[in-house]
């Protein structure tokens, strides 16, 4: 199953990876909506183990991610995503024109 990553999901995973990936039990935020989002991402990580998912971090996503001032953790995550994209054949398997990205959004 292919999933296209959203910029906020990537940022949250990069900055709150210890919670999202279950390394810590204490949620690091107190704002209720933000807290629900982090718990939802944590649940997705649990579900990911039950399936065969591939995550596409296209150059358009990476460009958008670097468009804001990334934190150190975000920069590290973005680099990994870029490398995964470059080493994959996802672009050949799922070619999208730039106009398609706008339609999908």
N, C-alpha and C positions, 0 to 999 in steps of 0.2 A: 504494500500500500504506500503510495507516494504522498507526502505531505509537504506543502510549501510553507516555509517558516514566515511568521509575522515578525516585524522588527521588535515589537514589545516583548514577545515571547522569548526571543533571543536575548534581549537585554535582561529580562528577569532571570532567565536561566544562568546567564553569566554572573550576575550580581548576587543571586540567592541560591547558587548551586548546592550548597551544603544542606539547605532545607529541602529544596525541590527533589534532590536525589536521595533524601532520607538519611543523611549523615547526622543531622541534628533534628530533634523533635520540636524544639521551641521555634515558633514562627517569628521571624525577625521584624515583622511590621505589626502595627496596631490598627491602622485604618481598615475598616471592615471590608470594603470593596477590594482593596489591594490584597488583603489577607485571603479572601475567597479565590482570587485569581491565582495566588501562589499555591493554595491547596488544590486547585483544579490542575495546575501544571504538575504537581506532585502525583496526582492520580493518573495523569497521562503517562508519566514515566513508569508507573506501576503497570499500566495497561500495555505499554510498548513491549514489555517482556513477553506478552502473550501472543504477539503477532510478528509479522515480518514487515517492518516499516522502513522506508527510505526517506531521508529528509533532503530536500533540494534547497541549497543556499546559492541561488543564482547571483551573477555579478550585479544585477539590479538591486537585489536585497543587500548585498555587501556594501554597495555604494550608498544606499540609504542609511545603513547602520553607521557607517563612518561619517555621515553628514552632520551628526551631532558630536559633541566632545565625548568620546567613549572613555569609560573608566579603564583601569588596568585590567580588571577581570574581563570586561567586555572586549577589549582589544585582543586578549588571549583567545577568547572564544571565537571572535570573528576570523582570526588567523586560521584556526582549526577548520572552521566552516569553509573558508576559501580554499584551503588545501584539499579538503574532501571533495569539493566541487571540481577542482582542477584534475584530480586523480580519478574522477568518475567518468562514466559515459552518459550521464543523465541528460546533458544538453543535446546529444545526438539522439537519445531515446525519446526525449520530450521537447522537441524544438518549438520555441515560442518566439514570435515576432514581438517587438517592443509594444506594438498596439495591442497584442494579446494580454500583456501584463495589466494594462489599464482596464481592459474588459473584465479580467478576472477579479481585479480589485473591486 
